[in-house]
């Protein structure tokens, strides 16, 4: 909770006003037993009717005052809780955005969603309602206890005979519930992940008729979640009835011993009623202590889960004084680059240079390291050995935002947001994009033909991850998005695999017209790479062949074999 306390200190003034209202409400409430006792002793038994009207007005005033201060108290504590959690949730999201790709390889979406939403909500309950209840309990307990002892020390000692046992049970309850809630929080993340993956991949589930399997898998996690909640309920049921019973014993003890003191005329009936009123102000905090322990245990467990995300450090970050790419030219160079991930050599001794406006093509079998080169260029990972330069500047010295803003990528795994087509195309532009610019980019990617025939055209909202579009349509929007960014370096990572040869050829012709940009093409098709200035062939993370289309055919190596496979039956 140390991190949470920093937020709380920031909004101390809201806690202050809320506490003042809370204290005012309690102070008014403390007059109620006094007035009630006076009515019994002086009005009912003493016959002093003259003061009755004033006492009743006093009770009405107390009731109205408590309502007003109670309203202010609730608003202040809810406001401060909402402000803190809103800021906490935003900071958490910002921090997650700053983390490197390796973090997201280790964490699943469902877990992160649980931290951002469910755990933040539990913290909100703890620092607003929970804290308000805690302050109220403490003040009521202390002040009411003082009044009880001022009335009768003997009767107060009798009333507090069960207090140490109640306190012990409440502390024990908090510890046990806290441990169980940590398990519940973890299982909640697993449940969210299962549901999120299933819904995101619903087309695949249905295509493979996996509904029953997915239902069983969800049922298993849901059952575990149910059992943990029942475990929490069992702990609660073991302790709370005991606390309830011990607090119920107090009125009985007070009535028995207090009644005997009235009979022996050591107390008046009004004084006993007054004492009972203050005793009730002590009893309800004792009863609420178990409930409060549960709230605070959940809030504390959730705060710990959130803190685990905050202590994650980005593996890829800027140097102390990063440089900006002021006037990009588009030169890219890999010098003796090697990459090792999780103890496995992914790339080894990669060397190439692309001068501005030239095209490099990268080919290789699945797992040969093609996409890893792109990941290194964008600094999603850092090289294990060697260096990568853009315009003769080592990319580790370049500001990350500046670096990635100057490279446009058409990713292999196309991701489209649930937004309009226009917003998806203008995603990398960084500001509002003119309609003609969006349309020109779409025309270059041969996407305009199908977009303009959609119901709302470029304002059509597409489904999550592009659901409702074909693979080829999604790829063309992705290409349009990359072209709209207008960078000097553009990367096509197997970006035309879902397109027919005719459409692919048209797009390539449009891209070739952009002679002022450096292009890196990762592909499996010969048709996509044959016009490149240089083609490199990767195998097991190493460059095994390089040259242009004509020279690679002459040596009749791996490139030539691929050509024969793809154009079997045609003269090559």
N, C-alpha and C positions, 0 to 999 in steps of 0.2 A: 504493500500500500504506500510505499515511500514516494513513488512516482505520482500517485493520485493526490498525495498531500500537497505537492507543488501546485497542482491545479486548484486545490482548495484554498491555499494561501492567496492565490490571485484574486479570488472572489470572496475574501474575508468579510467585506462590507455587507454582502448579502446574507452571509451567515450571522453577522452581527445584528442586522435589523430583524431577521427571523428569530434570533434568540431573545431579543428584547421583547418582541411580540409574544413569544412563548412564555417568557418570564412574567410578563404583565398578565397573561391569561391565568397562569398558576397562582400569582399573588391574589387576583380576584377570587379564584376558587377557594383559597385558604380562608376567606371571610365567611364562606357558606356555613361551615360547622359552627362558627362563633355565633352567627345570627340565629341558626337553628336552635342551638343550646339556649340562647337568650330568650327565644320565643317560648321554649318549654319552661324554663325556670322563672322568668319574669312576667310573661304574659299568661300562660296557661295556669301555672301554679301560683304565681305572685299576683295575678289579677291586674297587672299594669297594662290596661288596654290602650292607653295613650301612645305608647311606643310601637304598637303593632303595625300601624299604617307605615311608619317610617321604615320598619324592618322589612316589610313586604316590598316596599319600593326599592330598598337596598338589594333584596334578592333578585328583583327584576333587572335592576341596573347591572348587577354582577352577571346575569345571564346574557344580557345584550353586549356587555363589554367583552365577555369571553368569546361570544360569537364573532365580534369584530376582530379581536386580536387573534383568534383562531384562524380566521380567514387570511389575515396578513401572514401569520406563521406558515400556513400551508403553501401560500403563493411563493413566499421567499425561499423556502426549502426546495420546492419543486423547481423554481426558476434556477436556483444555483446548481441543482443536480442536473438539470437539462443543459445548462450552459457548459458545465464541466465535461459531461459525457459527449456533448456535441463536439467540443474541442478535442477531447481524448480520441474520439472516433476519427476525426479529421487527421489528427497527428499520426494515428496508427496507420491510416490509409496512405498518408504521405510517406511514412517510413517504409511501408511495404513497397511502394512505388520505387523507392530508392535502392532496394535490395537487388542483388545480382541474380542472374538467371539460375545459378546453382542453388539458390535458396528455394526457388519455385520447383526445381527438380526434386527437392526433398520434401516439400510440403504439398498437400493437396488442397484443392479449392474449398471443399467443404469445411476443412479445419479453419482456414483463414476466414471464411464467412461466419463461422461460429464465434471467432474472437471479435470480429468487427461488430456483429449484431448481438448475439445472445450474451456473451460475457460482458460487453459494454452495458447492456441492460441490467445485468446483475449488479454491476458497480453503481449504476444510477440508483437502484433501490437502496444500496448500502449507504451512499453519501447524501441521500435526500431523506427518504422516509426513515431509514435505519438510524441515521445520525440524529434526526429530529426526535425519534422515539427514545434514543439513548439519553440525550440531554434532558428530555422531559422526565424520564425515569429517575435520573440522578437528582434533579432539582426537587421533584416531588418527594423522593425518599428522604433527602437531607432535611428539608424544611418541615415536612410532616412529622418526622422523627423528633425534631427539636420541640415542636408544639406538643407532641405526645408526652415527652419527658417533662415538659413544663407543667402539664396537667397532673400526671401521676407517674413517677419514676418506677414504682412497684409494678403497676399495671403494664407499663411499657416493656419492662424486662420479661414479663410473662408472655406478652404479645410477640416478642422477638425470639422466643425459645427455639423456633424451627428455622430461623433465618440462615444459620451456617449450613444446615443441610440443603436448603433450597439453593444457596449460592454454589455449593459444591456440585450439585446435580446440574445446574445451568452451565458451569464451566466444562463439565464432562460431556454434556450434550453438544456444546459448541465444537469440541475437539473431534468427536465421533462424526458429527454431521459434516464437518469440514473435509475430513478424509473421504467420506462417501461422495460428497459433491464434486470433488476433483475427478473421481471416476465417472460420475454422471456427465461432467463437462467434456471429458475425453470421448465418451460414448456418443454424446450429442454430436460432436464433430464427425465421428464415423458415420452416424446416421445421416447427417447432412451430406456427406461426401457420396454415400451410396445413392441417395435420392437425386443429387445433382448430376452424377455421372449417368444414371439411368435416363433421366429426362433429357439431358444433352444428347445422349446416344440412342434416343427412342427409335429412330429409323433403323438403326443397326439391330436393335433388340427385336423389332418386329420382323425385319428381313430374315433373321436367323431363328425366328419363332422361340425366343428366349424369355418370353413373358413369365412362364412358370418358374424358371430358374431365378429370374430377377426378383420375383415376388418372394420366393423362399429365402433368398439372400437378404432382402430387406426385412423379412419377418424375423430372421435370426438376429439381426442387429437391433430391431425394434423390441424383441423379447428381452435382449440383454439390457436395453435401456429401461424397459419396464421393471426388470428385476432389481436394477440399481435404485430406481425410484421407490420400489417397495422396501428395499433395504433401508433407505433413508426414512421412509414412513414408519418402519419397525423401530428404528432407533428413537424416532420422535414419540412413538406410542409407549415406548418403555420408560421414557423420562418425564414426558409432559403430564400424564395422569398423576404421577407422584408429586410433581411440583404443585399441580392443581389441588391435590388432597391436602398437602401441607399448608397451603395458603388458606384453604377452607377451614382448617383447624383453628386458625387465629381468631376469627369472629366468635367461635364457640368458647375459646378460652377467655376472651374479653367479656363475653356475656356472663359466663359463670362467675369469674372472679370480680368483674366490675359490678355485677348484680349484688354479690355479697357485700361489696363495699358501699353500695347504695343503701342496702338493708341496715348496715351498721352505721350509716350516716357519715361515712368517710367521703362519699361523693354524692353530688346531687344527680338527679336523672338527666338534667340538661347538660351537666358536665360529662356524664357518661356518653350521651348522644354526641357531644362535641368530640370526645376522645375517639368514638367509633368512626366519626366522619374522617378524622385524620388517619386513623388506622386503615380505612379503605383506600386512602391515598397512597399508603405504603403497600397494601396488598396487591393492587392492580399492577404496579411496577414489577413485583415479584412474579406475578402470573405472566407478564409480558416478556420477562427476561429470557425465557426459553424461545419464544417466537423471535425475539431480537437476535438471540444467538444464532438462530438458523439463517436469518437475513445476512448477518455480518460474516458468517462462515462462507456463504455462497459468494458474497461480494469479495471477500479476501481470496478465495480460490480463483475466482475469475480474474482478479487483478494480477495474480501470479501468472496466469496463462497469458494475459496480455503483455506482461513484462517480459516474458520469454521471447515474444516477437520483437519488442523494442531493443533488447540487448543483442539481437542479430546485427552483425556489421557487414556492410556491403563488401564483397570480395573485390569488386571492380570499382575504383573510385578515382577521383581527380588527384593529381599531384598538388603540391602547395600553391604553385602559381601556373595554372594551365594556360595554354595559348589558345587563341581563337583562330579559326580558319577564315581569314578576312577576305581574301580574293581567291576562291578555289579554282584550281586549274584541272584537276582530275588525274594526276599522276599517282599510281599505286605501285608499291614495291614490297615484296616479301623477301627477307634475307635470312636464309638458314633457319626457317621457322619450324619448330617442333611443338607439339601439344600432347600433354598427358592428362587424362581424366580418370580419376578413381584407380590410379595405378596402371592404367592401360594406355599404351602409345597409340594415339589417334592420328597424328601427323608427324612426319619425320623429314627434316631437311628440305623444306619447300622453298624454292627460289623462283621468282618470276618478277617481271617488271612490265607494267602497262603504261605507256606514255599517253598523254592526253588525247582524247578523241579516238583511241584505238579500242579494239574489242578482244577480250580474252575469253576463251571457252574452256570449261572444265568438264571432263567426262570421267566416268568410272562406274563400277558396279555399286550396288547398294552397300553402304557401310565402308566405302573406300576413303571417306573423309571430305567429300565435296562440300557438304553443308557446314562442316567444321571450319573450312576456310572462310566462309561468309560470316560465321559466328565470331571468328577472330578479327575480321575486318571491322565489324561493328563493335568490337570490344565487349561482346557478351562474356567472353573468357579472355584471359591473358595468356600469351605464349609461355610455354615452359622454357623454350630456348629461342634465340633469334629475335628479330625485330621486324615490325611492319611500319612502313612509312607512307604518308600521303602528302604529296607536294613536298617531298624531302623532309618532312617533319614526323618524328616518331609518334605514333598514335597515343602512346601512354602519356605524352606531354600535352596532348590536345584535350581541351575541355570536352567532356562526354556529350553534352548537349550539342555543342558545335560540331563534333565529329559525326554524330548520328543525324543531325539536321542536314548534313552535306552528303549523305549517302541515301539513295532511294532504293528500297528493296521490295521485290515482288516475291513474297515468301512461298515456299513449297506447300505449307499448310495454310491455305487461305482462311483468313479470319475477317468476317464482316460484322460490324456492330448492328444491333437492332435499332436502326435509324433510317433516315432517307438515303436514297442512292447518292444524292448530291453531297450529303454530309460524309458519307463513306469515301467518296472520291476526293473530297477536299481535306481529308483527315490530316495529311502531312504538311499542308500548306501553312498552318499556324495562324491563319486569320480567315476572315470571310472571303470566299472566292467568288468572283464574278461568274454569272451563268455561262457566258460564252467560253470562258476558260475551262469550266467543267465539261461543257459539251465538246470542245476541241480535244480534250484529253480522252474522253470517251470515244470520240470518232477515231482517234489514233489507235485505240485499243480495240476497235471494231465492236464496241459495246453500245454505241448510240442506236444501232438498228433495232435491238430488242428493248432498250430502255424507253425509247419514245413511243413504243406500242403498248407499254404498261399503263395501267389505269390512271395513275397520277404522274406518269413520266418520271422525271428526276426527283420528284417529291414523293415517290412511292416509298413507303416504309417497308423494308425487307425484314424477314423474320430473324430470330437469334441465329448467329453464325451463318446467315445467308440462307436459312431454310426457305424453300419455295423457289430457289434458283437452281439451275443445273450446275454441274461442276465447271463446265466451260464458261457459263455466264459469270460465275463467281470469279474465275480466273481473269476474265476480261475486265471486270470492275477493279480487281486488284491491280492489274497492269495500268489501267487508267489512273488509279490512285498514285501509283509510283511515278507516272509521267507528269501528273499535275504538280508534283512536289518540285520539279524543275531543279534537279541536282546535277552537278558535273560528273557524279559517279552513280551509275544505276546498275543494280544487280538483279538478274532474273534467275531465281533458284527453282529450276524445273517448273517454270511458270506456264508452260503451254502443253503440259502433259494431257490435259482434258480437252484440248482443242483438236478439231479435225485439221488435216494437213493444209487444206485450202485457206482456212481462217488463220492458221499459224503463219503461213507464207505472207498473207496480207499484213499481219501485224509486224512481221519482221521487216517488211518493206518500209512501213511507217517508222519503225525504230531506226532503220538504217539512214533515214532522212535526217535524223538528229545527229549530224556529224560532229557537233561540238561537245558531245558527252562521251565519257569513258564507260564502256559496257563490259560487264562480267556476266557470262551466260553459263549457268550450270544446267546440264541437260543430259538426257539419255539418247535423244534422237539425233542422228547425223544431220537431218534437215535443219535443226535448230542451231548447229554450231559450224557448219561447213564454210560459212562466209567470214568467220572470225579471223583476225590477224594472226592469232596464235591459239593453238589448241593443246591443252595438257591432259594427259591420261593418268588418272590416279589408280593405284592398287595398293591396298593395305596401308594407306596413309603416305605412300611415296609416289613421286612422279616417275612413271616408267616409260613414257613417250611424250614427245612434244614437237610441235611444228605446225605448219598450216595444213589445210585439207589435202593439197596436192602432194606435199612432201611426206605426209603420213601414209598416204596410199602407196607411195613408191616403196617405203620400207616394209610394207605388208606385215605389219605387226598387229597389235590389239585393235587399233582403230580400224584397220582394214578388215579384220574379222567381224567387227561390229557392223561395218558397212555391208558386208556380204549377208549377214544375218537379217538386217533390216530391209535390204533390197534383193532378197532372194528371188531369183527368176528374172531379174533385170540386169542389163549390162552395167557393170561398174568400172 
